Each structure stands twice: as structure tokens, then as C-alpha cells.
Amino acid sequence: MYSLLFLVQALTQGQEKCTPARSAVISTCSQCVLPDDGVAYEKGPVLGFLRTVPQEIPWLNCGHVDLPADDARVNAARILAEIQSAPRDREVAYRHGERWIPRLQGVDFLQQEKRELPFKHGGMYCSAGDWEALA
């Protein structure tokens, strides 16, 4: 986390206005995309940091690619494809050969079956969000 922070600080040091730049952080097991995903929760702060950098430094477009521990050649091809493409998705994950991106999903609550709320008084909760596979 600190090396990423220091890199961003170095990029912005002495710069009032910069040419647009792009940064891609590559990791493994940092996002829960599928129910059977193992997640390294210590990598969570990196995602939050990457989401806030472009808000404070508009000329720096930060992205994140989460890869499985696959064959190095397969992952190298995925990284190359992400770097060479236009930066349309800030967060990308690859699982079972598919490219996934987070998307909001609409819910029609009137059509849903009513269930008892699973929350407990004084409990702590956080949401992992939904992912959508892109062909």
C-alpha cells in the first residue's frame, strides 16, 4: 500500500497540471467475484485508494486488475490486453477464463419474496457488490 502511495505522491510532486496518465495495479485474490473465491482481505485498502486517487488527481486514471493464480503466460496476455485497451473499466477481474466487471443491478422489490432481515442489533456489515461477466 505504501509503495503505491509513494508512487502517486512522486507523480504529483511539483506538478500543477499534468498530461493525462494511466496507472494499472495488478493483484490476485483481492476481490470476491464468485462465491467460491478466496479473498486476501489485507489487499482491500488498495482498492479504496485506487478509487479515490482520480477524484483528487483528475489527470491520473487508476485501474485495478484482479487475476487468479493461473499460468503466467495466460495472465501476461490478460494484463497486456487490459493495458492496450482504452481505459473503460476501472475494476476488472478474471475468473475461469471470463472477464468480470462490477455493475449495479436493479431490483424490483415488489416482485421479490419477503424474507426476515438477517441483521442483528449491534452487528457490523459490509457489502461485496455484484459482478457481471463480459464475453
Stockholm file with secondary structure:
# STOCKHOLM 1.0

chainA/1-135         MYSLLFLVQALTQGQEKCTPARSAVISTCSQCVLPDDGVAYEKGPVLGFLRTVPQEIPWLNCGHVDLPADDARVNAARILAEIQSAPRDREVAYRHGERWIPRLQGVDFLQQEKRELPFKHGGMYCSAGDWEALA
#=GR chainA/1-135 SS CHHHHHHHHHHHTTCSSCCCEEEEEEEESCSCCSTTCCCCGGGHHHHHHHHHHHHHSTTEEEEEEEECSCCHHHHHHHHHHHHHSCSCCSEEEEETTEEEEECCCCCCTTTSCCCCCCCCTTCCCCCCCCEEEEC
#=GC SS_cons         CHHHHHHHHHHHTTCSSCCCEEEEEEEESCSCCSTTCCCCGGGHHHHHHHHHHHHHSTTEEEEEEEECSCCHHHHHHHHHHHHHSCSCCSEEEEETTEEEEECCCCCCTTTSCCCCCCCCTTCCCCCCCCEEEEC
//
